Amino acid sequence: MSTDHQPPARYGTGQRDAPEGSAVELVTRIGFRLRVRPVTAEDEPALANFFHQVTPDDLRFRFLTGVNQVNHSRLVDMIRVDQERTESFLVTTTDPDSPVIAAAMLAADESGERAEVAISIRGDHKGRGIGWTLLDHLANHAQAKGIKVLESIESRENRQAIALEREMGFVTEPVEGDSTLVVLRRSFA
């Protein structure tokens, strides 16, 4: 029973009602507690440190290129977002001193009806349900904003992400002109 008079966190989304732009707490299917919040301009050092902890394969999967490290200009692109059409989120544990353990972006097109999602998780935090929970949270967030189609572009080698997205109702389609990539789409009714 919750003692703070708020509804208990649900598994998967685990989101408690929160004002737009504030942090939310999520609980994964295995009970791992997360804190998700919008990125701020002051987060560049934390985001840089996070990407130093991401495996080379996961960097390649996130940026779809052979980057060895995330440079300053790319970090700036992730923190200087409008938080309306393009949103960037940082994920920590619920410990106030927790480092960033995952990062996500949601970028909508001009019409606001289609958006792309990208998620990165530190290797030492995989297997805790973070990817599933975070993608579920972002899908619900996108749907609440009126987005009708959520997309994720993946390397065909990123089998784990593709399987997770398919489990969540995404449909796989080839990327025209690039046999190394697939696009996964989820339409909201």
N, C-alpha and C positions, 0 to 999 in steps of 0.2 A: 504494500500500500504506500502511495506517495504521501509524504508529509508536507509538501510545499503547496498543496491545493491546486496543482496543475495536473493535467492528465498524464499518466505514465507514458514514457517513451514507447513507441511501437517498434517492433523489430523491423529491420529494413529501413523505412524512412525514419522512424524513431524521432520525428521532429515534434517538438512542442511548439505551440503557437508563439511566434516571435515577431516583433516589428520588422518591417522590410529593412534589410541592410544590417541587421544585428546577427550575432552568433546564435547558432542552434546546436543542441546536443542531439546526437544520434547514437543508436545502439545497434551493433551488428547482430547477425543471427546467432553468433556464439557468445554474445554478451559484452563484447569489447565496446567501450564508450569513446565517442569521438566528439570533438568540438569543431564545427565548420563556421567560418566567418569570411566576409568579404575582405579582400586584400586592401591594404592602405599603402600610401607612398612610403611610409616608414618600414615596410616589410622587405625591401630589397635585400638587406643582409641575410635575413632569415630564409628568403626564397633562394638566394645564392647558396647558402649552406645546405639547404634541402637538396638542390640539384647536384651538389657534390656527393651526396649520399645515394643518388639514384644510379643503378647499374648502367654500364654502357649500352647493353641491349635495350633497356627501358628508355634511355635517352633517345636511342635510334627510333624506337617505336613511338615515342611521344612527338618527336619533331620530324619524323619520316625522312631523316637524313643522317649522315654519319657524324654528328656533332660529338665531340669528346667532352666539352663543357659548355655550359650556358653562359654566354657573354653578357656584358653589361647592357648592350642595346636590346637584347632579347628579354632580359629581366625587366627593363624599363617598359617594353611593350606589354608585359604581363601585369605590371602594377599601375600603369597609366591608362586605365580603361575607364569608360564612362559609367560602368556599373548599371547601365540601362540596356543597351544593345549588346555590349560585350561585358561579361562579368567574370571576375577571377576570384577564386576562393582558396583559402588555406585551411588545412586540416591538422589539428593537434589532438593529443589526448585531452582529457578533462583536467589534467594537472596544469596549474598555471605556469609552470616552468617548462612545459613540454616543448621540444623543438617541432618544427613542421614535419609531419609524417606523410602528407599527401598534398597535392595541389590539383586544382581543376579550373577549366575555363569553359564558358558557355558563350558562344558568339552567334548572334542572330543576324539574319539578312536584313536588308532595308525594309522589307514588308513586315518583319517581326513574326512571320509565319513559319520560318524554317531556321533551325539553329544547329550548329556543330558543337559537340562536346569533346573535351580532351581531358584525360585524367592521368596523373603520375603518382605512383606510390613507392616509398622507400622499400628496397628489397627486404630489409629486416622487419618490415611490418606486413608483408604479404601473408596470405593464408589466414587472415583474421576477419575476412568478410568486408574489408574496407571498400574495395572496388565495387562490390555489389551494392552496398549501402549508400555509397556516395553517388553512384550512377542513378539509383532509385530516387534519391533526394533531388538530384539535378533534373531528372525527368519530371518529377512532380512540380518542381519549381518552374520549369519551362512550360509545362501545361498550364499552370496557374497564370502565367504571363500571356497566354493566348497562342503560344507556339504550337503549330499543328504537326510539324515533322521534326524529329530529333535525329541527327546524323552523327556518325563516328567514322572517320577514315582510318583504316588499320592496314598495317603491313600484313600480308598473308601469313607471315611467320609468327605473328602475335596470336597464336592459337588460344591462349588463355583468355585474352580480352574478347576475341571473337566468340568463344564458347559462352562467356558470361553474358555478352550482349544478346546472343541468340536466346539464352535462357530467359532474358528479360523482354522478349518479344520483338527484338530487332530482326530485320530481314536482310540477308546478305545479297549484294549486287556487285558485279565487277565494276572497276573504274575504267571507263573507256580510255584507251591509249596507254594504260599502265597495268601490266599483268601482275605486278608485285603488290598491288593494293586492292582492297575491297572497301566498299562503303556499306555501312550497316545503317538501316533506317527503321525508325519506329514512328508510326503515325498514331496520333491521338484522335479518338472519335469526337 
